[in-house]
Amino acid sequence: MKNLRERFIQTNGVKLHVMETGPADGPMILFLHGFPEFWYAWRKQIDYFADKGYLVVVPDQRGYNLSDKPEGIASYKIDELAKDIIGLIDAYGREKIFLVGHDWGASVSWWVALKYPERLQKLVILNVPHPKVMAKTVFTNVEQMKKSWYIFYFQLPGAVDKLAAATNYQWVLDMITISANHGAFSAAELEEYRKAFSQPGAFTAMVNWYRAMIQTKQEQPQSFDVTVPMILMWGEEDVAMLTEMADESMAYCKQGKLIKFPKVSHWIQHEAADRINPFIAEFFAGDK
């Protein structure tokens, strides 16, 4: 990754650590990472899109790595996470941006599209279903409930935080590698993740995203229809998500397209960067 610029940006009552590259006046792409990653999740996308003339912005979301870690579960409600993103867009002085999200970053991206559609030009979601589909399936589909066991485990106060720290976060790194295809993450890359997990208060804050998902009430959008032009990309070997949720999500997407990737795991932007990057570039190109 070349010519990275580091910033700390105040938004929605927190200070977010942000990496950026590419021309400051270029069209802006915001990439949102998921659990348990940080801005580094987009290392295979950053230079690719900067070289195409985009301002590429990759924040650590609240609770992660070097960003602020407010206390309390309610600080990690999806409404607050979406407001963080709107604040970032405002900080860059942009009316509209291109938004790409994976995992929890995809959940936030869905929510931004539902609550603030006027701020997005186009949207790309990686391996997370529409919020309505997710909420229904996690609590009613036995197969999905088995896959989502960790969501329920994470609700136990302090349990996962202590286990992770006691193993020097090896348990978390193993969770990543077991769920990925062989070679998706190098040993050196995983050490970068371990450093991010080790930031004071980070792992508890990261897990609080899951706690807030179950334990807090969200302010519902006026409609669950996604009106922004969007693509949902889905690695079909995702051990945590049923592919049928991707199909069901499209009923809510008024200008949506689903692209499935056989033999690709949940970690789609790592394993299939050579395929997803051109898809995203082509999708965004008409609106640059």
Summary of the structure (lengths in Angstrom):
residues: 288
radius of gyration: 17.4
end to end distance: 22.6
largest distance: 49.5
contacts: 962
relative contact order: 0.16
helix: 46%
strand: 18%
